[in-house]
Amino acid sequence: MPHQFVAADWEQYRIDYHNPFQALEAPEEEIAIVDKVLARLAELQIIPHTRYDRARFETFRQAVIERFEIPWTAITPRMQCLLWALNAIRQPRNMLAAGIFCGNTFISNAGTGVGPDAVYQADNLVGIEIKLDEAARAERNVRAFDETGVAYIVAGDAVQVVGAFDKPIELLYLDANGTDARSKGIYLDILQAGLAQMPQGALVLAHNSVNCAEKMSDYLDFVRVPQRFTSLNVIFDVEGLEVSAV
Ligand SMILES: C[S@@+](CC[C@H](N)C(=O)[O-])C[C@H]1O[C@@H](n2cnc3c(N)ncnc32)[C@H](O)[C@@H]1O
C-alpha cells in the first residue's frame, strides 16, 4: 500500500480556478493541515524538519496576488503553501519546474529563493514551458517578482531541458501535460531525464497525483518502489501532490 496522507475534506475543498485566492477556510485551518502534511513527510524522512516562516509566506502570497497575471490555476491555497514550505525547508540551489503555464506554480516553488520574501540564496530557479506565448507571459510575471535573474523561464520541451541541465538538481517540480494523449504520462520521461543529476535527499513534487493518477500510473509505480524513493501521496485537495525523496 503506498504511503498516503488523506484529509477528511479533500473532496469538498475546491477552488474556483478563475478566483484561486479566495479563502476557503480560516488561516489556522490551512496552517494546521499543512503542518500535518509536513509532520508526516518528516516522519517518513522525506524532509529533514517541518519549520517554515508563515509570516513570510503570507507576504509572498500577497505579492503574487498583486504582481502576477494568472488567467486560471488549479493550485489551491493549501497547495501553494505546501509547495512554498517544501522549498523553504529543502532550499534547493537548483530547482527545475516542468510545465509551468503562466508561472504561478513556478513561483510557488521559486518564491522562497527570490523576491521580497526569499529565505535563502539560490543559484538557478528554472521554469520550463513548451508553449511560447505562455513562456513569455510567465517570464513577464517572474520579472515583476525577481530582479536578480536567478529565477527564469526557458521556452522548450522539459524532457530536453531537464536532460541538458548539468548541475545538481535538488528539487524537480512536475506539472507538464505533454503534447499527446499520454498527457501527464510525460512525468516519468522528465524524471528519468534528470535523475542522474539528483543527489541523495533531492525532492520530486508531482502535481495531480489524485485527479490524473491513471495517466501518471507508470510514474507513480516508479517512485513508489522503496529501493528508489520514499514517497507520500498528499491528498488534501482534488488534484493532489506526490512528494518523493531520492
Ligand atoms: C495544465 S498546465 C499546468 C497548470 C498548473 N497545474 C496550474 O494549475 O497552474 C500544463 C502546462 O505544461 C505545458 N507542457 C506540456 N508539455 C510540456 C513539455 N513537454 N515541456 C514543457 N511544458 C509542457 C503546457 O503547455 C501547459 O502550459
The ligand as an SDF file (V2000), in Angstrom:
LIG
                    3D

 27 29  0  0  0  0  0  0  0  0999 V2000
   -2.1310   22.1460  -17.3180 C   0  0  0  0  0  0  0  0  0  0  0  0
   -0.7470   23.2290  -17.3070 S   0  0  0  0  0  0  0  0  0  0  0  0
   -0.3170   23.2470  -15.6050 C   0  0  0  0  0  0  0  0  0  0  0  0
   -1.1980   24.2000  -14.8480 C   0  0  0  0  0  0  0  0  0  0  0  0
   -0.8930   24.2340  -13.3550 C   0  0  0  0  0  0  0  0  0  0  0  0
   -1.1790   22.9590  -12.7220 N   0  0  0  0  0  0  0  0  0  0  0  0
   -1.6990   25.3180  -12.6890 C   0  0  0  0  0  0  0  0  0  0  0  0
   -2.6540   24.9970  -12.0140 O   0  0  0  0  0  0  0  0  0  0  0  0
   -1.3660   26.4990  -12.8430 O   0  0  0  0  0  0  0  0  0  0  0  0
    0.4950   22.2370  -18.0200 C   0  0  0  0  0  0  0  0  0  0  0  0
    1.4830   23.0290  -18.8420 C   0  0  0  0  0  0  0  0  0  0  0  0
    2.5010   22.1280  -19.3030 O   0  0  0  0  0  0  0  0  0  0  0  0
    2.9170   22.5910  -20.5760 C   0  0  0  0  0  0  0  0  0  0  0  0
    3.6290   21.4800  -21.2310 N   0  0  0  0  0  0  0  0  0  0  0  0
    3.1070   20.3960  -21.8300 C   0  0  0  0  0  0  0  0  0  0  0  0
    4.0810   19.5780  -22.2820 N   0  0  0  0  0  0  0  0  0  0  0  0
    5.2660   20.1520  -21.9610 C   0  0  0  0  0  0  0  0  0  0  0  0
    6.6100   19.7880  -22.1520 C   0  0  0  0  0  0  0  0  0  0  0  0
    6.9570   18.6490  -22.7900 N   0  0  0  0  0  0  0  0  0  0  0  0
    7.5710   20.6110  -21.6810 N   0  0  0  0  0  0  0  0  0  0  0  0
    7.2380   21.7740  -21.0480 C   0  0  0  0  0  0  0  0  0  0  0  0
    5.9650   22.1740  -20.8520 N   0  0  0  0  0  0  0  0  0  0  0  0
    4.9830   21.3730  -21.2830 C   0  0  0  0  0  0  0  0  0  0  0  0
    1.6210   23.0190  -21.2420 C   0  0  0  0  0  0  0  0  0  0  0  0
    1.8590   23.8790  -22.3300 O   0  0  0  0  0  0  0  0  0  0  0  0
    0.8850   23.6800  -20.0900 C   0  0  0  0  0  0  0  0  0  0  0  0
    1.1220   25.0690  -20.0290 O   0  0  0  0  0  0  0  0  0  0  0  0
  1  2  1  0
  2  3  1  0
  2 10  1  0
  3  4  1  0
  4  5  1  0
  5  6  1  0
  5  7  1  0
  7  8  2  0
  7  9  1  0
 10 11  1  0
 11 12  1  0
 11 26  1  0
 12 13  1  0
 13 14  1  0
 13 24  1  0
 14 15  1  0
 14 23  1  0
 15 16  2  0
 16 17  1  0
 17 18  1  0
 17 23  2  0
 18 19  1  0
 18 20  2  0
 20 21  1  0
 21 22  2  0
 22 23  1  0
 24 25  1  0
 24 26  1  0
 26 27  1  0
M  CHG  2   2   1   9  -1
M  END
$$$$
